[in-house]
C-alpha cells in the first residue's frame, strides 16, 4: 500500500519529520522549527506503523511482564497498558481511558490470542488485573501455574516505561485519546525497533528513518 499517496511532501521528508518526533523528546513545535525551511508539517502516522509492526512481529521469549503507566490526556489520567518479554522486547501496548477489569481483560486476551500461552506471566497485584487473569485462566487462555505476582520481576517493565514517560515530559498533555493513541503508537514502535536493533548488535547503528523505511517495505 502507498501510505503517502496524495501527500504534499515526498516520503523521505515525511519519514524524517515523523521519525524524529517519535524517536526524540520533541514537541510538534520543535519539529516545525527544525524543518521550517523545508516547509514540513507533521502528520500522525503512528497507527500506520503500528499496524505494519504488528503484522511482522517475530517470536518472543516465553516469560512476559505486564504493567500500565499513566499518561495525561486533556487534564486527566489515561492508562497505557504495555507488555514486554524477559529480553525487554516490546510485545504489545494499548492506551485506555480507565484502569479497570475491562481494560486489563481485553489487553491480556489479545496478547494471549496473538502470542499463545507463556511459561510465565508476571503482573502487579492490582485487583482488576488479578480478576482479569483469573477469568482468562478459567477460559484456558493461560495456565494457573504460569501467573506470578512479583514486584521484583516486574522491575524490567517499570524501567522500560521510562523512555515513554521521558519522551512526553517536554510536551503539554494530549488533548484527546485519539491524538494520544496515535502519537504513542509511533513512539512505542520506534522504541521497540530500537531495542531489537541494539539486541542484535548492529554494526551500522540505529537510524529511525532507515528502520521506518524497512517497515514500510516489508
Secondary structure, DSSP 8 states (H G I E B T S, - for coil): --TTTT-SS-HHHHHHHHHHHHHTT--HHHHHHHHGGGT------HHHHHHHHHHT-----SEEEEEEEEEEETTEEEEEEEEEETT--EEEEEEES--SHHHHHHHHHHHHHHH---SEEEE---HHHHHHHHHHHHTTSS-GGGEEE-TTTTHHHHHHHHHHHHHHTTS--BS-HHHHHHHHHHHHHHHHHHHHHHHTT-SS---HHHHHHHHHH-
